[in-house]
Amino acid sequence: MDTLHGLRFLPTTLVTPNSIPLKVATFNNRSRNQSNDTVFDEAAYEAVRLNRDAEARSVMADTSQILTRNPEDPKAWKWVIRTRVWDLLEDKNIAQFPRPVHHRIPNFVGASIAATKLSELEVFKEAQCVKVNPDTPQKQVRFLTLNGGKKLLTPQPRLRTGFFSVLDSLMLSPRTISEACTSAGVAKYGKPIGLDEKIKVDLIVIGSVAVDPKTGARLGKGEGFAELEYGMLRYMGAIDDLTPIVTSVHDQQLVDDIPIEKLLIHDVPVDIICTPTQVIFTNTSIPKPQGIYWDKLSPEKLSQIKILRELKQKIERETRQKLPSGPSEILPPKAQRGRK
């Protein structure tokens, strides 16, 4: 069982990334999980999550440096745009906590205003179940989803600790809704679901680093989890081509130099952009991914995500055919050490 999500099921111990057992009873700020009597320790959960987050950002920074040194690399141009936007948000002091925003879905001044504009969309008002990314700038979107009496579907951080969790506003009190919008709150109050769950998602809210308002082309922070989440939801039948995809960003994250001819088949476009000052309907013509493209998925990425390995094994058992694998990634030294 994975460390982070294992806190829901192990009432006495927690295993840290360094495999040092910690007694849950030694921490303060403990609470009972709503669905059973196991103790959820928020301090321990956050310590592990922040540790992994820092490690992942360090690996992304190394990856960015390696790729941008080689302009001929097919991924280099994405990192050039990402870095430019991150630098701009920091230089103009638009960036908000957590900072620096590099190698994150950046939080920004006016994120709550953009979230309010998003909540005023008809597609949001009509939605019963909304999938929202777990990043800080979309925290207010998660709150408005639950406060509006809707179901919230949100992924476990980086999919390394599980899959998705569902939070039902009917199972939360006004006091706990705000807490449920945090990563620890999702682990504490959410119901984990599996690939066989029968669920219909009416709207997808996705975080972005940069987005083109004319084409709907989008860049995330470079790890590819939004694309994997989308592909798995397609596999589950929870979404289709008509499911709207919305992003909330600062106006300074709007760009005009994402070459759509260089986008990959699994890149996810957006239909609507909400900023603190405007709502943009992109009328994107970029095709939405139809599922998971196994021939694009590197063995290194597959090794990081248990739910993906389980899905691949499930499909191979059912079809009695071996699925393809993508080319290996050139991992920075830190990432290679992390896999040993």
Secondary structure, 3 states (H helix, E strand, C coil): CCHHHHCCCCCCEEECCCCCEEEHHHCCCEEECCCCCCEEEHHHHHHHHHHHHHHHHHHHHHHHHHHHCCCCCCCHHHHHHHHHHHHHHHHCCCECCCCCCCCCCCCECCHHHHHHHHHCCHHHHHCCEEEECCCHHHHHHHHHHHHCCCEEEEECHHHCCCCEEEEEHHHCCHHHHHHHCCHHHHHHHCEEECCCCCCCCCEEEECCCEECCCCCCEECCCCCHHHHHHHHHHHHCCCCCCCCEEEECCHHHECCCCCHHHCCCCCCCCCEEECCCCEEECCCCCCCCCCCCHHHCCHHHHHHCHHHHHHHHHHHHHHCCCCCCCCCCCCCHHHHHHCC
